[in-house]
Amino acid sequence: MLGLQAHRSEVDPAQPRLVRELMDANGQCADCGTSPSEWVSINIGAFLCIECSGIHRSLGVHVSKVRSLVLDSWDVTVLELLRTHLGNAAVNRVWSDMTRLF
């Protein structure tokens, strides 16, 4: 327990603000459109609802690595990457373009 407490005391104070911003900007699930989307596939960059996060988890971490925005600790650089370059709008644009190719 001491290790966990020490780790949590080192979490950047900007983290809660960034998490709130990400939740506001990605309020609906990238897959099904329901709210709230409190889960993230960190290797895809998509925000997911609890139902779709379970589906993503069942695919395996080699396909989709899912983390909770609320329950897990986050590195601020990952949150910044999600905020500036990824997120549902960007990810869904990519997948939309991919489906047109096939």
C-alpha positions, -999 to 999 in steps of 0.1 A, spaced: 0 0 0 29 24 7 41 21 -29 6 30 -42 3 60 -20 38 72 -30 29 68 -66 -4 87 -63 14 116 -45 36 120 -76 6 123 -101 7 156 -119 -19 180 -106 -30 188 -142 -43 152 -146 -78 158 -132 -83 189 -154 -71 170 -185 -94 140 -177 -124 163 -174 -115 180 -207 -112 147 -224 -145 134 -210 -163 166 -221 -148 165 -256 -154 128 -260 -187 124 -242 -201 97 -264 -187 63 -272 -167 61 -304 -182 27 -312 -219 29 -303 -226 66 -295 -239 61 -259 -228 82 -229 -208 83 -208 -175 73 -224 -153 68 -194 -130 42 -209 -102 46 -235 -85 23 -259 -51 38 -255 -35 22 -286 -65 32 -308 -71 65 -291 -109 60 -289 -132 68 -259 -156 40 -251 -187 33 -229 -185 4 -204 -202 -20 -228 -178 -14 -257 -148 -13 -234 -157 -49 -224 -158 -59 -261 -125 -42 -267 -110 -60 -237 -121 -93 -251 -102 -87 -283 -70 -88 -264 -43 -62 -256 -26 -68 -289 -58 -53 -306 -71 -28 -280 -56 -19 -246 -84 -5 -225 -80 18 -194 -105 37 -173 -103 75 -173 -117 76 -138 -102 46 -121 -67 44 -135 -37 67 -131 -25 84 -162 7 99 -174 0 135 -184 19 130 -217 -6 103 -227 -35 125 -217 -20 154 -238 -16 131 -268 -52 120 -265 -63 156 -263 -42 170 -291 -39 143 -317 -64 115 -309 -99 112 -295 -132 101 -310 -135 127 -338 -100 120 -351 -102 82 -347 -136 80 -364 -124 101 -393 -96 75 -399 -120 45 -396 -145 62 -419 -118 68 -445 -107 31 -441 -142 18 -447 -144 38 -480 -113 20 -492 -129 -14 -489 
